[in-house]
Amino acid sequence: MEEALAAIRGIFAEQESSQRKSEPAEPTLLDKDTDIDGLLSREAVAAVNSSVSRLTENMRKLTPSLEDVVREALRPVLTSWVNENLPDMIERMVQAEIARVIRGR
């Protein structure tokens, strides 16, 4: 169990580190009163701000949730545990069922 928790903590630390490196800087939105030397109207600035906000929100939705991260972190641990323990568990259950059936006669 401790190994699984250590593995999960390591994965979180790696992901946090890689996110800091790969995350683009928060987009700088134009001030609503900025007209950039008359090139953009307030409406155009509002439209740009809206588009950037939608893009930022959509990018956040694409990042994996905590549940996704934990599921992927636990998958190899659980697969290994099942591969090691399932055959013995099934063997014990089959033997117990055979013994129960024989006693029932």
N, C-alpha and C positions, 0 to 999 in steps of 0.2 A: 504494500500500500504506500509506504514511504517512497519507494522508487517511482510509483505512478505520480504521486504528488510532486516529486522533484522534477520529473519529466514535464509535467504540466507547467510548473513554474518556469522551467527553462524555455519552453516554447513561448510562453507569454513574454518573457524577457526578450527573446529573439525577435518576436513579432513587434514588440514595442520599439525596439531599437531600429528595426528595418522600416517601420512606419515613420519614425522621425526622419530617417534619411531620405525616404522616397516621397513623403508627403510634400506636395507643392505648397508654397507659401499661400496663406489665405489671400484670395484675390482682393485687390484693392478696388473698391467700388468708387465710382465718381461721386463727388459731392453733388447734391441736388441743385445747388446754386451755381455750380461750375458750368460755364458755357464754352470753355476752351477757345478763347478768342473769337467767339461768335460762330464757331463751326458746329456746335451741337446745341440744340434747344433743350429746355428743361424736359420736354417729353422724350427726346432722344436719350438723354441721360437716364431718365426713369426706365426706359425700355432696356438700356444696357444693364442697369442695376438689376432689373427683373430677370433678364436672361442669365446673368452671372449667378444670381441667387438660385435659380432653378438648376443650373449646371452643378453648382456646389452641392445642393441638396441631393441630386441624382448620384453624384460621386460618393456621397456619404452612404447612400443606400446600397452601393455596390460592395462596400467593405464588409468582411465577414462578421457575423454576430459572435458574441461570446459563446453561445451554444455551438455554433459551427466550429470554432477554434477548439473547444473542449472535445467535441465529437471526433475531430481529426486527430487530436493529441491522444485520445484514449483508444482509438481504433487499433493501432499496432499492439498496444499493451493488452487489450482485451483479446485480440486475435491470438497472441502468443499464449495467454492464459487458457483460452478455450482449446487450442491445439495440444497443450500439455495436459489438461485436466479432463476434458470431455470423454476420451476413451475409457479412462478408469471409472468415471462416474456412470457411464452407460453400462459398463461391465458389472459394476456393483448392483445397479438397478435391475439388470436382466437376471442376475443370480438371485436377487431377493424375490423377484416375480416368479422365477422357476420354483424356488423353495416354497413360496406361498401356494402355487398351483399344486405342487406335490402334496403338501400338507392338507389341502382341501379335498383330496381324494379319499 
